[in-house]
Amino acid sequence: MCRKLFVAATGQNCGKTTISVSLIHLARRKYGRVGFMKAIGPKCVTFNGVPMDKDAVLMAQIYGLEEDRRLMSPVVLTKGSTKRFIDGELASATAIEKLQRTCSELEAKNDFLIIEGAGHGGVGSVIGLNNAQVAKLLDAPVVMVAGGGIGNVIDSVRLNMGLYEREGAALRMLLVNKLITEKRASSLGYLQKAFAGSGIQVAGAFDYSPVLANPTLQNLARRLGKPLKGDPTQQHRIAHNIQLGAASSQVVIDGLQHSTLLITTSSRDELLVTTASLYHIPAYREKIAGLVIPGHTAISPVTQKILDESGVPYIRIEETTAQVFTKLLDHVSKITADDHEKLELLQSTAETYLDFAAIDALL
């Protein structure tokens, strides 16, 4: 009989998908066949001819589940879907039937099935299928992922708990993610006290990791919608810091931190040339991850030649510096199938931090 687990979250960007990636990795060490389903998919793409949620595509690519792609994302919300549900053009009953049928097919094919929710507990309410309702419908025990801290975790979990309790979904465990290493034991201790008697086990997930949290250059290029130029072997390099090159060239260079993405306008020839020249020096190459060059002013031919010859990775975009800086600061890094360094770190770290046996025992 297939064992099922519903991975929920208190909200976006808690690390729910990285937890799912990790749980599949750990489950495969015990079970022969491990499947994945993104029950309600709000972020639709087409993968090998099939409309799927991005998270389902990620799991298919990482774990070679492409043959199940038609089952992995049963209800995908494409553009205009929510209005069509409200207008009655699409029926919740149809989505319910598809979820149940797809889940049954995946259960028949697998020994362990991870069902991932979307956002906080209420996501999906517009189509009559929020996360709590889906977990109950599919009879899957729930593990809820929350971000680090104490007060914030308690508040967000309590807010979501009411919905799961109302729907009769079995919320079994709280996985606290992105913990501060030196505060890990203390934070978990207080959270265990806070939820004592609730029937919910509290366990720690990952400590906060800059490698997992920060984006690669290719990830940033996708975010800005522009190609990454320069040395193509650096596309998976992680930008640990973002710095605005607004001061004098000397001040900017002196202020570079480890693996910095430097944003400097296309009119700053002296800073662009200096950065490109320093990229050849190993000590500075450690500090310079790459450049983002915004602005409507064309880069001068000489500066462009120096940039291209240096191999320094850069993204050229004709927006204002303020617009680009805001986009990048608001960006939350999402792991991709090409992020091999992140995936290897995630999977190896999961073996140490996540107690899969304890999670499995709850099902």
For each residue, the residues with C-beta under 8 A, 3 or more apart:
1:
2: 106 107 108 110 111 112 113
3: 31 111 112 113 360 363
4: 103 107 112 113 115 138 139 140 141 363
5: 23 112 113 114 115 140 141 143 359 363
6: 115 116 117 131 134 135 138 140 141 142 143 169
7: 16 19 20 23 114 115 116 117 142 143 145
8: 16 117 121 131 132 135 142 143 144 145 160 164 171
9: 12 14 16 117 119 120 144 145 146
10: 14 120 121 144 145 146 147 153 156 157 159 160
11: 14 119 120 147 156
12: 9 119 120 332
13: 147 332
14: 9 10 11 145 146 147 177 178
15: 18 19 145 147 177 178 205 206
16: 7 8 9 19 20 116 117 145
17: 20 21 55 58 116 334 335
18: 15 21 22 177 206 212 335 346
19: 7 15 16 22 23 143 145 175 177 205 354
20: 7 16 17 23 24 36 55 59 114 116
21: 17 18 24 25 58 59 62 335 343 346 347
22: 18 19 25 26 346 347 349 350 354
23: 5 7 19 20 26 27 114 350 354 356 359
24: 20 21 27 28 34 36 59 62 63 114
25: 21 22 28 29 346 347 350 351
26: 22 23 29 30 350 351 354 356
27: 23 24 30 31 34 112 114 356 360
28: 24 25 31 34 63
29: 25 26 356
30: 26 27 112 356 360
31: 3 27 28 34 110 111 112
32: 111
33: 109 110 111 112
34: 24 27 28 31 63 110 111 112 113 114
35: 65 68 71 72 106 109 110 112 113 114
36: 20 24 56 59 60 63 65 72 113 114 115 116
37: 56 71 72 73 74 102 103 106 113 114 115 116
38: 41 52 53 55 56 59 72 73 115 116 118
39: 74 75 99 115 116 117 118 129 134 138
40: 75 77 117 118 123 124 127 129 131 134
41: 38 44 52 53 54 55 56 73 75 76 77 118
42: 53 77 118 119 123
43: 53 54 55
44: 41 51 52 53 54 76 77 78 79
45: 51 52 53 54 57
46: 49 50 51 52
47: 50 52 56 57 60 69
48: 66 69
49: 46
50: 46 47 69 70 73
51: 44 45 46 73 76 78
52: 38 41 44 45 46 47 56 57 60 69 72 73 76
53: 38 41 42 43 44 45 56 57 73 76 118
54: 41 43 44 45 57 58
55: 17 20 38 41 43 58 59 116
56: 36 37 38 41 47 52 53 59 60 69 72 73
57: 45 47 52 53 54 60 61 69 73
58: 17 21 54 55 61 62 335 336 337
59: 20 21 24 36 38 55 56 62 63 65 72
60: 36 47 52 56 57 63 64 65 66 68 69 72
61: 57 58 66 337
62: 21 24 58 59 337 343
63: 24 28 34 36 59 60
64: 60
65: 35 36 59 60 68 69 72
66: 48 60 61 69
67:
68: 35 60 65 71 72 106 109
69: 47 48 50 52 56 57 60 65 66 72 73
70: 50
71: 35 37 68 74 102 105 106
72: 35 36 37 38 52 56 59 60 65 68 69 106
73: 37 38 41 50 51 52 53 56 57 69 76
74: 37 39 71 95 98 99 101 102 103
75: 39 40 41 95 98 99 127 129
76: 41 44 51 52 53 73 81
77: 40 41 42 44 81 82 127
78: 44 51 81
79: 44
80: 83 84
81: 76 77 78 84 85 90 127
82: 77 85 86 126 127
83: 80 86 87
84: 80 81 87 89 90
85: 81 82 88 89 90 91 92 126 127 128
86: 82 83 126
87: 83 84
88: 85 91
89: 84 85
90: 81 84 85 94 95 127
91: 85 88 94 95
92: 85 95 96 127 128 129
93: 96 97
94: 90 91 97 98
95: 74 75 90 91 92 98 99 127 128 129
96: 92 93 99 100 129 137
97: 93 94 100 101
98: 74 75 94 95 101 102
99: 39 74 75 95 96 102 103 129 134 137 138
100: 96 97 103 104 137 138
101: 74 97 98 104 105
102: 37 71 74 98 99 105 106
103: 4 37 74 99 100 106 107 113 115 138
104: 100 101 107 108
105: 71 101 102 108 109
106: 2 35 37 68 71 72 102 103 109 110 113
107: 2 4 103 104 110 113
108: 2 104 105
109: 33 35 68 105 106
110: 2 31 33 34 35 106 107 113
111: 2 3 31 32 33 34
112: 2 3 4 5 27 30 31 33 34 35
113: 2 3 4 5 34 35 36 37 103 106 107 110 140
114: 5 7 20 23 24 27 34 35 36 37
115: 4 5 6 7 36 37 38 39 103 134 135 138 140
116: 6 7 16 17 20 36 37 38 39 55
117: 6 7 8 9 16 39 40 121 123 131 134 135
118: 38 39 40 41 42 53 123 124 131
119: 9 11 12 42 122 123 131
120: 9 10 11 12 123 131 156 159 160
121: 8 10 117 130 131 132 160 163 164
122: 119 125 130 131 163
123: 40 42 117 118 119 120 130 131
124: 40 118 127 128 129 130 131 133 134
125: 122 128 129 130
126: 82 85 86
127: 40 75 77 81 82 85 90 92 95 124
128: 85 92 95 124 125 133
129: 39 40 75 92 95 96 99 124 125 133 134 137
130: 121 122 123 124 125 133 134 163 167
131: 6 8 40 117 118 119 120 121 122 123 124 134 135 163
132: 8 121 135 136 163 164 166 167 169
133: 124 128 129 130 136 137 167 169
134: 6 39 40 99 115 117 124 129 130 131 137 138
135: 6 8 115 117 131 132 138 140 141 142 164 167 169 170
136: 132 133 139 167 168 169
137: 96 99 100 129 133 134
138: 4 6 39 99 100 103 115 134 135
139: 4 136
140: 4 5 6 113 115 135
141: 4 5 6 135 170 172 362 363
142: 6 7 8 135 164 169 170 171 172 173
143: 5 6 7 8 19 172 173 174 175 359 362
144: 8 9 10 157 160 171 173 174 175
145: 7 8 9 10 14 15 16 19 175 177 205
146: 9 10 14 153 156 157 174 175 176 177
147: 10 11 13 14 15 152 153 156 176 177 178
148: 153 176 177 178 179 180 187 208
149: 152 153 187
150: 153 154 187 190 191 194
151: 154 155
152: 147 149 155 156
153: 10 146 147 148 149 150 156 157 174 176 191
154: 150 151 157 158 191 194 195
155: 151 152 158 159
156: 10 11 120 146 147 152 153 159 160
157: 10 144 146 153 154 160 161 174 195
158: 154 155 161 162
159: 10 120 155 156 162
160: 8 10 120 121 144 156 157 163 164
161: 157 158 164 165 171 198 200
162: 158 159 165 166
163: 121 122 130 131 132 160 166 167
164: 8 121 132 135 142 160 161 167 169 171
165: 161 162 168 169 171
166: 132 162 163
167: 130 132 133 135 136 163 164
168: 136 165
169: 6 132 133 135 136 142 164 165
170: 135 141 142
171: 8 142 144 161 164 165 199 200
172: 141 142 143 199 200 201 362 363
173: 142 143 144 200 201 202 203 358 359 362
174: 143 144 146 153 157 191 195 200 201 202 203
175: 19 143 144 145 146 203 204 205 354
176: 146 147 148 153 179 187 188 191 202 203 204 205
177: 14 15 18 19 145 146 147 148 205 206
178: 14 15 147 148 205 206 207 208 213
179: 148 176 183 184 187 188 204 205 206 207 208
180: 148 183 184 187 207 208
181: 184 207 208
182:
183: 179 180 186 187
184: 179 180 181 187 188 204 207
185: 188 189
186: 183 189 190
187: 148 149 150 176 179 180 183 184 190 191
188: 176 179 184 185 191 192 202 203 204
189: 185 186 192 193
190: 150 186 187 193 194
191: 150 153 154 174 176 187 188 194 195 202
192: 188 189 195 196 202
193: 189 190 196
194: 150 154 190 191
195: 154 157 174 191 192 198 200 202
196: 192 193
197:
198: 161 195
199: 171 172
200: 161 171 172 173 174 195
201: 172 173 174 358 362
202: 173 174 176 188 191 192 195
203: 173 174 175 176 188 355 358 359
204: 175 176 179 184 188 353
205: 15 19 145 175 176 177 178 179 353 354
206: 15 18 177 178 179 209 212 349 350 353 354
207: 178 179 180 181 184 353
208: 148 178 179 180 181 213
209: 206 212 213 345 349
210: 213 214 238 240
211: 214 238 341 342 345
212: 18 206 209 333 335 342 345 346
213: 178 208 209 210 333
214: 210 211 238 239 240 333
215: 219 220 223 238 239 331 333
216: 219 220 235 236 237 238 239 333 339 342
217: 220 221 228 234 235 236 237 239 261 289 290 313 315
218: 221 222 228 235 236 336 338
219: 215 216 222 223 333 334 336 339
220: 215 216 217 223 224 228 239 261 292 315 328 331
221: 217 218 224 226 227 228 235 315
222: 218 219 225
223: 215 219 220 327 328 331
224: 220 221 292 315 317 324 327 328
225: 222 317
226: 221 315 316 317
227: 221 315
228: 217 218 220 221 232 235 290 313 314 315
229: 308 313 314 315 316
230: 234 290 307 308 310 311 312 313 314
231: 234 311 312 313
232: 228 235
233:
234: 217 230 231 237 289 290 313
235: 216 217 218 221 228 232 313
236: 216 217 218 338 339 340 341
237: 216 217 234 259 289 290 313
238: 210 211 214 215 216 259 289 341 342
239: 214 215 216 217 220 242 259 260 261 289 290
240: 210 214 257 258 259 260 289
241: 257 258 259 260 261
242: 239 260 261 263 325 328 329
243: 252 255 256 257 260 261 262 263
244: 263 264 321 325
245: 252 262 263 264 265 268 271
246: 252 321
247: 251 252 255
248: 251 252
249: 252 253 268 270 271 274
250: 253 254
251: 247 248 254 255
252: 243 245 246 247 248 249 255 256 262 264 271
253: 249 250 256 274 275 278 284
254: 250 251
255: 243 247 251 252
256: 243 252 253 260 262 284 287 288
257: 240 241 243 260 287
258: 240 241 286 287
259: 237 238 239 240 241 286 287 289
260: 239 240 241 242 243 256 257 287 288 289
261: 217 220 239 241 242 243 289 290 291 292 328
262: 243 245 252 256 275 288 290 291 292
263: 242 243 244 245 291 292 293 294 321 324 325 328
264: 244 245 252 268 271 272 275 291 292 293 321
265: 245 268 293 294 295 297 321
266: 272 293 294 295 296 297 298 299 316
267: 295 297
268: 245 249 264 265 271 272
269: 272 273 299 300 302 303
270: 249 273 274
271: 245 249 252 264 268 274 275
272: 264 266 268 269 275 276 291 293 299 303 306 307
273: 269 270 276 277 303 306
274: 249 253 270 271 277 278
275: 253 262 264 271 272 278 279 288 291 312
276: 272 273 279 306 307 309 310 312
277: 273 274 280 306 310
278: 253 274 275 281 284 288
279: 275 276 284 285 288 310 311 312
280: 277 285 310
281: 278 284 285
282: 285 286
283: 286 287
284: 253 256 278 279 281 287 288
285: 279 280 281 282 288
286: 258 259 282 283
287: 256 257 258 259 260 283 284
288: 256 260 262 275 278 279 284 285 291 312
289: 217 234 237 238 239 240 259 260 261 313
290: 217 228 230 234 237 239 261 262 312 313 314 315
291: 261 262 263 264 272 275 288 307 312 313 314 315
292: 220 224 261 262 263 264 314 315 317 324 328
293: 263 264 265 266 272 299 314 315 316 317
294: 263 265 266 317 318 319 320 321 323 324
295: 265 266 267 318 320 321
296: 266 318
297: 265 266 267
298: 266
299: 266 269 272 293 303 304 307 316
300: 269 303 304
301: 304 305
302: 269 305 306
303: 269 272 273 299 300 306 307
304: 299 300 301 307 308
305: 301 302 308 309
306: 272 273 276 277 302 303 309 310
307: 230 272 276 291 299 303 304 310 312 314
308: 229 230 304 305
309: 276 305 306
310: 230 276 277 279 280 306 307
311: 230 231 279
312: 230 231 275 276 279 288 290 291 307
313: 217 228 229 230 231 234 235 237 289 290 291
314: 228 229 230 290 291 292 293 307
315: 217 220 221 224 226 227 228 229 290 291 292 293
316: 226 229 266 293 299
317: 224 225 226 292 293 294 324
318: 294 295 296
319: 294 323 324
320: 294 295 323 324
321: 244 246 263 264 265 294 295 324 325
322: 325 326
323: 294 319 320 326 327
324: 224 263 292 294 317 319 320 321 327 328
325: 242 244 263 321 322 328 329
326: 322 323 329 330
327: 223 224 323 324 330 331
328: 220 223 224 242 261 263 292 324 325 331
329: 242 325 326
330: 326 327
331: 215 220 223 327 328
332: 12 13
333: 212 213 214 215 216 219
334: 17 219
335: 17 18 21 58 212 339 342 343 346
336: 58 218 219 339
337: 58 61 62 343
338: 218 236
339: 216 219 236 335 336 342 343
340: 236 343 344
341: 211 236 238 344 345
342: 211 212 216 238 335 339 345 346
343: 21 62 335 337 339 340 346 347
344: 340 341 347 348
345: 209 211 212 341 342 348 349
346: 18 21 22 25 212 335 342 343 349 350
347: 21 22 25 343 344 350 351
348: 344 345 351 352
349: 22 206 209 345 346 352 353
350: 22 23 25 26 206 346 347 353 354
351: 25 26 347 348 354
352: 348 349
353: 204 205 206 207 349 350
354: 19 22 23 26 175 205 206 350 351 359
355: 203 358 359
356: 23 26 27 29 30 359 360
357: 360 361
358: 173 201 203 355 361 362
359: 5 23 143 173 203 354 355 356 362 363
360: 3 27 30 356 357 363
361: 357 358
362: 141 143 172 173 201 358 359
363: 3 4 5 141 172 359 360
